[in-house]
Amino acid sequence: MSYYVHEVPGRLRVKTPSARGVNSKGILEILEEKGLFDSSQLMTGDQYLHNRMEKTGQVIGKAIFGLVLEKAFEGTPMALLSVLI
């Protein structure tokens, strides 16, 4: 009988002969019963990716906006104000 465990932060892969017939739905139900998983917070991979890309876009947009302001007001009295924005 051989076992396999692969662990990465946030993920765990376990292969064991004694878990035959146990599917992901069963595992999620057990985790929810134990209070380790909340299915009301569940999102699809597409939803997760969309949320992450939206946040990334906001950060990049703010950075670009800051660079444009810096260049536009470079060498003017407004330069100090643009730094504060």
N, C-alpha and C positions, 0 to 999 in steps of 0.2 A: 504494500500500500504506500503510495507516494503522495506527498502534499506539496503545494506550491503557494508561496505568499510573495506578493509584489506590492510594495508600499511606496506611494508618492504622496506628498502633502495634499490632503483633501480626497485621496483616492486609495482604495484598498482592493486588491484582486486576490482572491483565495480560491484555489482549486483543491478539492478534497473528494475522494470517492464517496464519502458518506453524505454528500449534499446532492446526490443525483435526484432529479425530480423537483428540486427546489428552484423556483423561478424568481425573477427580480421582483415581481409583485408580492410574493410571499415574504421576501426579505424586507421590502419597504413597509409592509404591514406590521411586521415584528418590530422594526425600528420605530414606527409611529406609536405602537402600543407602549414601548419603553420610554417614549418622550424624546427620542433622539432624532426624529424627522417630523416635519410639519408639511403635509401634502397641500395645505392651502397656500403655501409659499412656492409651490412647484411651478417651474416655467420650462418651456421647451428650449431646445438648443438654439432655435432661430430667435426666440424672444431674448435669450441671454446674450446672444451675439449682437442683436439689434441694440440692446441697452448699453453694452460695452462700447460699441461703435459710436453711439450717440454721445456718450460721455467723452470719448476720445476726440470726437469732432469739436465738442465745446472747448476742450482744453487747447486744441490746436488753433481754433478760431480766436480765442483770447490771446494766444501768443502772437499770432499774425497781426491782430489788431494793435497790440502793444508795439510791435516792430514798426508798423506803418505810422503810428502816432509819433514814435521816437524819431523816425526819419523826417516826417513832415514838419516837426517843430524843432529840429536840430539847429542849434545856434540862435534860437529866439528866446525871448523871455517866457514864452509858453512852454519851453522845454521842461521847466520845473513842474509845471502843472501836469504835463503829460506823464511824467514819472509817477505822480500821485494817482493818476487814473489807472 
